[in-house]
């Protein structure tokens, strides 16, 4: 059995925007220690885009109609391309089965890969300010061998082995325009009560203004640091090799009672490299030391390091890491056929998810406090070029294995000669070192929570009302909280008061113990109706499903501003099929419900918030042909 899958997706434009924007009074009250970059961006917005606060938070269409969220009106900012998303996914699997004496041997060989391109205007303002570009390349090879057989009439077993090799390459660039696409000198002229033509005599970018009084400028041959743009250029690579052995056996204790016991042993190794070089529009990436008495770019490299560290907590770095882990995961399941129409079960299982390394490109080195430059710009009344490259990772670079112990009880029931089915399950799980993905800076990173507890109930009901009509309902209740998470991520307001909040060096922390875990909705469910009507050699079909999701925390720091409201979406479809082909017209979210995936602190613009929007109404036609 050979299966090949290929998928390509493209998106032009932004699916995200600022929704909460602080007024001048709110800024001074909530983030009084905001950076010079944040303060300047706010002030430029006040002068050149005074209508922006009235637009944020309204229907998302408003943003698109006014070109907000784009770097320029044409959508082209300072990154590699406009706000866009492209990816290609490929999957090949080959399954071979041999019936041998006494059992079945199965081989499953797999290859998977994807390429991903993304460009996002990550200041989420009608300014040319901050852009992020990413390229990801992932390849995976896997091989599984299984042997399944019976011993007597009451015992069946499966033995097998599995290997997996994969590699992830990531390249990212974050560019910061300190000229604000020409608005900065004009803003300075207006702020000083001067006419617009005076802008030419003003510092042309924020960095020049901030460093104008620096002792460096008094050293002959160096002049003023004048980059219009600064960047960080990050390459991340992670290679993973793992193998596993597993066994499972089922013994019929009686005709109605079955016991299944399984175990899986896994070993995994990961090696990672995080290589980052800072850069600017004057000299390119750090390391160019040409020009000037001692090298103009050597001086600029120093100031580049100072600006990036103090304003963006970003450094030149070359971090490496290796980890090896192993795990033994057992499971036990007991099933009881109460009658021909009712089965009850109870299951205990253990599982794990291996740790790894974070691809985040911001964060201070492990031996330097948050926001502190690696060396001073002036040493012993002379100049020292900044050749610092961090080789000491911080505690966030590596995250630990996640483990879970779970118990579940449930039942499967049939009524009305099988036309109606009811399945239910109640479960309880305890996680150690729960891996939590959070938005940090201008990207995502993974952090371990010490423990969490998850319990809930799921119910599925299905009813074949007639030969043509089938209806169903699914409902779930989930109570998922952190059992112990004393060093949770801090929100922007807490970080403004204590930049080291949540770290060993900080005076404060964000204790999330007892709060709901990330993305955990208390209630969720769906209901559907499907209709199928044969007409000659054809079959007409259609259906509608309604999907509900309760509110959930989307940022990971328990900030009430980042709780996503509950929403309901309705999908519909209608089509016709034959033995080898099918044509279907469909609509997703047909009533154009406004729903959001995530909300978080807007990078740099401390106190404001941004969200990612889910798809609005989508209508299309799909055709299928079976060879």
C-alpha positions in Angstrom: 0.0 0.0 0.0 1.7 3.2 -1.2 0.3 6.6 -0.2 1.6 9.9 -1.4 0.3 13.3 -0.2 1.2 16.7 -1.3 -0.2 20.0 -0.1 0.6 23.6 -0.9 -0.8 26.6 0.9 -0.4 30.4 0.2 -1.7 33.4 2.0 -1.2 37.0 0.9 -1.7 39.8 3.4 -2.0 39.8 7.2 -4.3 37.8 9.5 -3.3 39.8 12.6 -3.6 43.3 13.9 -3.3 45.5 17.0 -6.6 45.5 19.0 -5.7 47.3 22.2 -3.7 50.5 22.0 -2.7 52.6 25.0 -3.6 56.2 25.3 -0.8 58.6 26.5 -2.3 58.6 30.0 -2.5 54.7 30.0 1.1 54.5 28.9 2.4 56.7 31.7 0.3 54.8 34.3 0.9 51.2 33.1 4.4 51.2 31.4 6.2 54.3 32.8 9.6 52.6 32.1 9.0 51.8 28.5 12.0 51.8 26.1 13.0 54.7 24.0 11.9 52.7 20.9 8.4 52.1 22.4 8.0 55.7 23.5 9.1 57.0 20.0 6.8 54.6 18.2 3.9 55.7 20.4 4.7 59.4 19.9 5.0 59.1 16.1 1.7 57.3 16.0 0.1 60.1 18.0 1.3 62.7 15.4 1.0 60.9 12.1 -1.8 58.4 12.7 -4.2 60.0 15.3 -7.2 58.0 14.1 -5.5 54.6 14.9 -6.8 54.3 18.5 -10.3 54.7 17.3 -9.9 51.9 14.7 -8.2 49.2 16.9 -10.5 46.7 18.4 -13.2 47.0 15.8 -14.3 44.6 13.1 -11.2 43.1 11.4 -12.4 44.3 8.0 -11.6 47.9 9.1 -7.9 47.1 9.4 -7.8 45.7 5.8 -9.8 48.6 4.4 -7.4 51.2 5.8 -4.1 49.2 5.1 -3.4 49.1 8.8 -1.1 46.2 9.7 0.9 46.7 6.6 4.3 48.4 6.5 3.3 50.6 3.6 0.2 51.0 1.5 1.5 48.6 -1.1 2.1 46.0 1.7 5.9 45.9 1.1 7.9 46.7 4.2 11.5 46.1 5.1 11.5 42.3 5.1 12.1 39.8 2.3 8.6 40.1 0.9 5.1 41.5 1.9 3.0 40.1 4.7 2.5 36.5 3.4 2.7 32.8 4.1 3.7 29.9 1.9 4.3 26.3 2.8 4.6 22.9 1.0 4.0 19.6 2.7 4.9 16.2 1.4 4.3 12.8 2.8 5.1 9.3 1.5 4.2 6.1 3.3 4.7 2.5 2.1 3.0 -0.3 4.0 3.9 -4.0 3.3 2.2 -7.0 4.9 3.3 -10.6 4.8 1.1 -13.4 6.2 3.6 -15.9 7.6 3.1 -19.1 9.5 1.4 -18.2 12.8 1.3 -14.4 12.3 1.5 -11.2 10.3 4.6 -9.2 9.6 4.0 -5.5 8.8 6.5 -2.9 7.6 5.6 0.8 7.5 8.2 3.1 5.9 7.6 6.9 5.9 9.1 10.1 4.6 7.7 13.5 5.5 8.9 17.0 4.9 7.8 20.6 4.7 9.1 24.0 3.6 7.7 27.1 5.2 8.1 30.8 4.2 6.6 33.5 6.3 6.9 37.3 6.5 5.1 39.3 9.2 5.0 43.0 10.1 5.5 42.4 13.8 5.0 45.9 15.1 1.4 45.6 13.9 1.2 49.4 13.2 0.8 51.5 10.1 4.5 52.2 10.4 7.6 50.7 8.8 9.2 49.7 12.0 9.7 45.9 12.7 9.6 43.0 10.2 10.2 39.3 10.7 11.0 36.9 7.9 11.3 33.1 8.5 12.3 30.1 6.3 11.8 26.6 7.7 12.9 23.3 6.2 12.0 19.9 7.9 12.7 16.3 6.7 11.8 13.1 8.5 12.4 9.4 7.8 10.7 6.7 9.9 10.6 2.9 9.8 8.4 0.6 11.8 8.3 -3.2 11.9 5.4 -5.1 13.6 4.8 -8.8 14.3 1.3 -9.8 15.3 0.2 -13.3 16.2 -2.1 -15.4 18.4 -1.2 -18.0 21.1 -4.1 -20.3 21.5 -7.7 -18.9 21.5 -7.3 -16.4 24.2 -4.1 -14.5 23.7 -3.0 -12.1 21.0 0.2 -10.0 20.9 2.1 -7.5 18.9 5.9 -6.9 19.0 7.7 -4.2 17.1 10.4 -1.6 16.7 10.5 1.9 15.4 13.3 4.3 14.3 13.0 8.0 13.4 15.5 10.5 12.1 14.6 14.1 11.4 16.2 17.4 10.9 14.9 21.0 11.3 16.6 24.0 9.7 15.3 27.5 10.5 16.5 30.8 9.2 15.1 34.0 10.5 15.7 37.7 10.2 14.2 40.6 12.3 14.8 44.1 10.9 14.1 47.3 12.9 13.8 50.5 11.0 14.9 53.3 13.3 14.2 55.9 10.7 10.5 54.8 10.6 10.4 55.1 6.8 11.4 58.8 7.0 9.0 59.8 9.7 11.5 60.2 12.5 13.3 63.4 11.4 9.9 65.0 10.5 8.6 64.0 14.0 11.6 65.7 15.7 11.1 68.9 13.7 7.4 69.0 14.7 8.2 68.2 18.3 10.6 71.1 18.4 8.1 73.5 16.8 10.1 73.8 13.6 8.8 73.8 10.0 8.9 70.5 8.0 12.0 71.6 6.0 14.0 71.5 9.3 13.8 67.7 9.2 16.9 67.5 7.1 19.0 69.0 9.9 17.6 66.6 12.5 19.0 63.2 13.5 17.8 60.9 10.8 17.0 58.0 13.0 16.4 57.1 16.6 19.8 55.5 17.3 21.6 58.6 16.1 19.5 60.7 18.5 20.1 58.3 21.4 23.9 58.1 20.9 24.5 61.7 20.0 26.1 62.5 23.4 28.1 59.3 23.6 31.8 59.5 24.4 32.4 57.4 21.3 31.6 60.4 19.2 34.5 62.4 20.6 37.1 59.9 19.4 38.6 61.0 16.1 37.7 58.9 13.1 34.5 57.4 14.4 31.8 60.0 14.1 28.1 59.5 14.9 26.4 56.0 14.7 23.8 56.5 12.0 22.2 53.2 10.9 18.6 53.5 9.6 18.1 49.8 10.2 19.4 47.2 12.6 18.8 43.5 12.4 19.3 40.1 14.0 20.0 37.2 11.7 19.4 33.8 13.2 20.1 30.2 12.0 18.8 27.3 14.1 19.4 23.6 13.4 18.2 20.6 15.3 18.8 16.9 14.5 16.9 14.1 16.2 17.5 10.4 16.3 15.2 8.1 18.2 14.3 4.4 18.4 11.7 2.5 20.3 10.7 -1.1 21.1 7.2 -1.9 22.0 5.0 -4.9 23.0 1.3 -5.4 23.6 -0.7 -8.4 24.6 -4.4 -9.0 25.1 -5.7 -11.9 27.1 -9.4 -13.0 27.2 -10.0 -13.6 30.9 -13.5 -14.7 30.0 -15.7 -14.4 27.0 -16.8 -11.0 28.2 -13.6 -9.7 30.0 -10.3 -8.7 28.3 -7.1 -7.5 29.7 -4.5 -5.6 27.5 -1.0 -4.8 28.8 1.5 -2.8 26.8 4.9 -1.2 27.2 7.1 1.0 25.0 10.8 1.8 25.6 12.2 4.9 23.8 15.6 6.4 23.5 16.1 9.8 21.8 19.1 12.1 21.1 18.9 15.7 20.0 21.7 18.1 18.9 21.0 21.8 18.3 22.9 24.9 17.1 21.6 28.4 17.6 23.8 30.8 15.6 22.9 34.5 15.6 24.7 37.6 14.2 23.6 41.2 14.6 23.7 43.6 11.7 23.0 47.1 10.6 22.6 49.0 7.3 26.0 50.5 7.6 28.3 47.5 7.8 26.2 44.4 7.4 26.5 41.6 9.9 28.8 41.8 12.9 32.4 40.9 12.0 33.0 43.5 9.3 35.8 45.7 10.8 36.8 47.7 7.8 37.3 51.5 7.5 38.4 54.3 9.8 41.5 54.7 12.0 40.8 51.5 14.0 38.0 50.4 11.7 34.8 52.4 11.5 32.7 49.2 11.5 34.5 48.0 14.6 33.1 51.0 16.4 29.7 50.5 14.8 29.7 46.8 15.9 30.2 48.0 19.5 27.3 50.4 19.4 25.2 47.8 17.6 25.7 45.4 20.4 24.8 48.0 23.0 21.6 49.1 21.3 20.4 45.5 20.6 21.2 44.4 24.2 19.7 47.3 26.0 16.6 47.8 23.8 15.8 44.3 22.5 17.6 41.9 24.8 19.4 40.5 21.7 23.0 39.4 21.3 25.5 37.8 19.0 25.5 34.1 20.0 26.6 30.7 19.1 24.8 28.2 21.4 25.1 24.5 21.1 23.3 21.8 23.0 23.0 18.0 23.1 20.6 15.9 25.1 19.8 12.2 25.4 16.7 10.8 27.1 15.0 7.5 27.6 11.6 6.5 28.8 9.6 3.4 29.7 5.8 3.9 29.2 3.4 1.2 30.3 -0.3 0.9 29.8 -3.1 -1.4 31.1 -6.6 -1.7 29.8 -9.5 -3.8 31.1 -12.7 -4.2 28.9 -15.9 -5.7 29.9 -18.7 -6.6 27.5 -21.7 -6.2 29.8 -24.0 -7.2 27.0 -24.1 -7.4 23.2 -24.8 -3.6 23.2 -22.7 -2.3 26.1 -19.0 -2.3 26.7 -17.3 -0.6 29.7 -13.5 -0.1 30.1 -10.9 1.4 32.4 -7.4 2.4 31.2 -4.2 3.4 33.0 -1.3 4.7 30.9 1.9 6.7 31.1 3.4 8.7 28.3 6.1 11.2 27.6 7.1 13.9 25.1 10.9 14.5 24.8 12.5 17.8 25.6 14.5 19.8 23.1 15.8 23.2 22.3 14.1 26.6 21.8 14.6 28.4 18.5 13.8 31.8 20.0 16.2 34.4 18.8 16.0 36.9 21.6 17.0 36.5 25.2 20.1 37.3 27.2 23.1 34.9 27.6 23.2 32.8 30.6 26.1 34.8 32.2 24.8 38.3 31.4 21.8 40.0 33.1 18.7 41.0 31.0 19.4 44.0 28.8 23.0 44.5 29.8 25.5 45.1 27.0 28.3 42.5 26.9 31.1 45.2 27.2 31.1 49.0 27.7 31.7 51.1 24.5 34.7 52.9 26.0 37.5 51.1 27.9 40.5 52.9 29.6 39.8 56.1 27.6 40.2 54.3 24.4 38.0 52.1 22.2 37.6 48.4 22.3 35.9 46.7 19.4 33.0 44.4 20.3 33.8 40.9 19.2 31.7 39.3 21.9 29.8 36.2 20.9 27.8 34.4 23.6 28.5 30.7 24.0 26.6 30.4 27.3 22.9 29.6 26.8 20.3 30.9 29.2 17.9 28.6 31.0 15.2 29.0 28.3 17.4 27.5 25.5 16.7 23.9 26.6 13.4 22.5 27.9 12.8 19.2 29.7 10.9 16.0 28.9 7.2 16.1 29.6 5.6 13.1 31.3 2.0 12.2 32.0 0.1 9.6 34.0 -3.5 9.1 33.0 -6.6 7.1 34.0 -9.7 6.9 32.0 -13.0 5.1 32.4 -15.7 5.0 29.7 -18.4 3.1 27.9 -19.7 2.3 24.4 -23.4 1.6 24.0 -25.7 0.7 21.1 -29.5 1.1 21.0 -32.3 0.5 18.4 -30.5 -2.4 16.7 -27.3 -0.3 16.3 -29.0 2.8 14.8 -28.1 4.8 17.9 -24.7 4.9 19.6 -23.5 6.6 22.8 -19.9 6.7 23.8 -18.6 8.5 26.9 -15.3 8.8 28.7 -14.1 10.5 32.0 -10.4 11.0 32.5 -7.8 12.4 34.8 -4.2 13.2 34.0 -1.2 14.5 35.9 1.6 16.2 33.9 5.1 16.8 35.1 7.2 19.5 33.2 4.3 20.3 30.9 5.7 21.9 27.8 4.0 25.2 27.2 4.5 27.3 24.0 4.4 31.0 24.7 4.8 34.1 22.5 8.0 35.9 23.6 9.4 39.0 22.0 8.7 38.5 18.3 8.5 34.7 18.2 7.5 31.6 20.1 9.5 29.6 22.7 8.8 26.6 24.9 8.8 26.6 28.7 8.1 23.8 31.2 5.5 24.2 33.9 6.4 22.1 36.9 3.0 20.3 36.9 -0.5 20.4 35.8 -3.7 18.5 36.3 -6.3 17.8 33.6 -9.7 16.2 34.1 -12.8 16.1 32.0 -15.7 14.3 30.4 -16.4 13.6 26.7 -19.7 12.4 25.3 -20.5 11.3 21.7 -24.0 10.6 20.5 -24.8 9.3 16.9 -28.3 8.5 15.5 -29.2 7.1 12.1 -32.7 8.5 12.0 -33.5 7.1 8.6 -31.6 5.4 5.8 -30.9 9.0 4.5 -30.5 11.1 7.6 -27.8 10.9 10.3 -27.4 13.3 13.2 -24.8 13.5 16.0 -23.7 15.5 19.0 -20.3 15.7 20.7 -19.7 17.6 24.0 -16.7 18.0 26.2 -16.0 19.5 29.6 -12.4 20.2 30.5 -10.8 21.3 33.8 -7.1 21.9 33.1 -5.0 23.9 35.6 -1.4 24.3 36.5 -0.6 22.4 39.7 2.7 24.2 40.2 4.0 26.9 37.9 5.6 29.5 40.1 7.9 31.0 37.4 5.4 31.5 34.6 6.0 34.1 31.8 5.4 37.7 32.8 3.2 40.2 30.8 4.5 43.4 29.4 3.4 45.6 32.4 5.2 43.3 34.9 8.3 43.3 32.7 8.2 47.1 32.5 8.4 47.2 36.3 11.0 44.4 36.5 12.8 43.4 33.3 14.0 40.2 34.9 10.5 39.2 36.1 10.1 35.4 36.2 13.9 34.7 36.1 16.2 33.8 38.9 17.7 37.3 38.7 14.3 39.0 39.0 12.7 40.5 42.1 9.2 39.4 41.0 7.6 36.4 39.3 4.2 35.4 37.8 2.9 32.5 39.8 0.4 30.7 37.6 -0.4 27.9 40.0 -4.1 27.1 40.0 -4.8 29.0 36.7 -6.1 27.4 33.6 -3.5 26.0 31.1 -2.9 27.5 27.7 -5.7 27.1 25.1 -7.9 25.0 27.5 -11.6 25.8 26.9 -13.8 24.6 29.7 -16.7 23.7 27.3 -16.6 22.7 23.7 -18.8 20.7 21.3 -20.4 20.2 17.9 -23.6 19.0 16.4 -24.2 17.9 12.8 -26.8 16.5 10.4 -25.8 14.5 7.2 -28.2 13.6 4.4 -27.5 11.1 1.7 -30.0 10.3 -1.0 -29.3 7.7 -3.8 -30.6 8.6 -7.3 -29.9 5.9 -9.8 -26.1 5.5 -10.1 -25.5 8.7 -8.2 -25.7 9.7 -4.6 -26.6 13.3 -3.5 -25.4 14.4 -0.1 -25.3 17.4 2.1 -24.8 18.4 5.6 -24.5 21.1 8.2 -22.3 21.2 11.4 -22.2 23.7 14.2 -19.1 24.0 16.4 -18.8 25.8 19.7 -15.7 26.6 21.7 -15.6 28.3 25.1 -13.3 31.1 26.1 -9.6 30.3 26.7 -6.3 31.9 27.7 -4.1 32.3 24.6 -0.9 34.1 25.8 0.3 31.8 28.6 0.7 34.6 31.2 -2.9 34.7 32.6 -3.3 38.3 31.3 -7.1 38.8 31.2 -6.7 41.0 28.1 -5.5 37.9 26.2 -8.5 35.7 26.9 -10.2 34.7 23.7 -14.0 35.0 23.8 -16.2 32.0 23.1 -17.4 31.6 19.5 -19.6 29.4 17.3 -19.0 28.5 13.7 -21.3 26.8 11.2 -20.1 24.8 8.2 -22.2 23.4 5.3 -21.7 21.2 2.2 -23.7 19.7 -0.7 -22.6 17.5 -3.5 -23.0 14.4 -5.7 -20.9 11.3 -6.0 -20.5 8.1 -8.0 -18.2 5.1 -7.7 -15.0 6.8 -8.7 -15.7 10.6 -8.5 -17.2 13.2 -6.3 -18.0 16.9 -6.6 -18.8 19.0 -3.5 -19.6 22.7 -2.9 -18.8 23.7 0.7 -18.8 26.7 3.0 -16.7 27.0 6.2 -17.8 29.5 8.9 -20.7 30.5 6.6 -22.0 33.2 8.9 -18.5 34.9 9.0 -18.1 34.5 12.8 -15.3 36.7 14.0 -13.0 34.4 16.0 -9.4 34.7 17.1 -6.5 32.2 17.6 -4.3 34.1 20.0 -3.8 37.4 21.7 -0.5 38.7 23.1 1.6 41.7 24.1 2.6 43.6 21.0 6.4 43.5 20.7 8.3 46.6 21.7 5.0 48.6 22.0 4.7 47.8 25.7 1.1 47.7 27.0 -0.6 47.2 23.7 -2.0 43.9 22.5 -2.2 42.1 19.1 -4.3 39.1 18.0 -4.2 36.5 15.2 -7.6 36.0 13.5 -9.1 32.7 12.3 -10.6 32.3 8.9 -13.7 34.2 8.1 -16.3 32.8 5.7 -14.8 30.5 3.0 -16.7 29.1 0.1 -15.3 26.6 -2.5 -15.8 23.6 -4.7 -13.8 20.4 -4.4 -13.5 17.5 -6.9 -12.3 14.0 -6.2 -11.4 11.2 -8.7 -10.3 7.7 -7.7 -7.9 5.9 -10.1 
